[in-house]
Amino acid sequence: MDFIFPSLESLKLVGLHLEKDPMPALKKLQRLEDVILDSCCFSGEKMRISEQGFGRLRKLVFYFDGLDELQIDDEAMPSLMELKLRTRGRQMKLMIPDRLRAVLDPPYIKSCIPECIDAKKM
């Protein structure tokens, strides 16, 4: 994917059914600044954004069905300014570094398990 769209800066995917975590593939798009995954269904259990991921990303929006857990490593997304997360049907376990709590949009926190948002100090 990184050689097909090396200059891609914005990506919006709508209505996808994902069986595997898309983050390892998406992080290869090193120029991404905005990622929106809207009305997507995830049949896996966990998504993880690793420390080496998304150096230029400024906006991340997830509207998901079926996402049980999202883990964002401490050094991931150093340029992030906007984070919106929402799941439908069940609460999501969210593990994020303290520095990202300030950019997490409060209305979207309601779809996450409150004790898990504060449980992991990264």
Residue pairs with C-beta under 8 A, 6 or more apart in sequence:
1 25
1 26
1 28
1 29
2 28
2 29
2 30
5 29
6 29
6 30
6 31
7 31
8 29
8 31
8 32
9 31
9 32
9 33
9 34
10 32
10 33
10 34
10 35
11 26
11 29
11 32
11 34
11 35
11 36
12 34
12 35
12 36
12 37
12 38
13 36
13 37
13 38
13 40
14 38
14 39
14 40
15 38
15 39
15 40
16 37
16 40
16 41
17 40
17 41
17 43
18 40
18 41
18 42
18 43
18 44
19 43
19 44
20 44
21 44
21 46
21 47
21 48
22 37
22 47
23 47
23 48
23 49
23 50
23 53
24 50
26 32
26 35
26 54
27 49
27 50
27 52
27 53
27 54
30 55
30 56
31 56
32 54
32 56
32 57
33 56
33 57
33 58
33 59
33 79
34 57
34 58
34 59
35 54
35 57
35 59
35 60
35 61
36 59
36 61
37 61
37 62
37 63
37 64
38 61
38 63
39 63
39 65
40 62
40 63
40 64
40 65
41 64
41 65
41 66
42 64
42 65
42 66
42 67
43 66
45 68
45 69
46 68
46 69
46 70
46 71
47 67
47 69
47 70
47 71
48 70
48 71
48 72
48 73
49 70
49 71
49 72
49 73
49 76
49 77
50 73
50 76
51 73
51 74
51 75
51 76
52 75
52 76
53 73
53 76
53 77
54 60
54 76
54 77
54 80
55 77
55 78
55 79
56 79
57 77
57 79
57 80
58 79
58 80
58 81
58 82
59 80
59 81
59 82
59 83
60 77
60 80
60 82
60 83
60 84
61 82
61 83
61 84
61 85
62 70
62 84
62 85
62 86
62 87
63 84
63 86
63 87
63 88
64 86
64 87
64 88
64 92
65 87
65 88
65 89
66 87
66 89
66 90
67 87
67 92
68 90
68 92
68 93
69 92
69 93
69 94
69 95
70 85
70 92
70 93
70 94
70 95
70 96
71 95
71 96
72 95
72 96
72 97
72 100
73 97
73 122
74 97
74 122
76 97
77 100
80 100
80 103
81 103
82 103
82 105
83 96
83 100
83 103
83 104
83 105
83 108
84 104
84 105
84 108
85 92
85 94
85 104
85 105
85 108
85 109
85 111
85 112
86 108
86 111
87 111
87 112
88 111
91 111
91 112
91 113
92 111
92 112
92 113
93 112
93 113
93 116
94 112
94 113
94 116
94 117
95 116
95 119
95 120
95 122
96 104
96 117
96 120
96 122
97 122
98 121
98 122
101 117
109 117
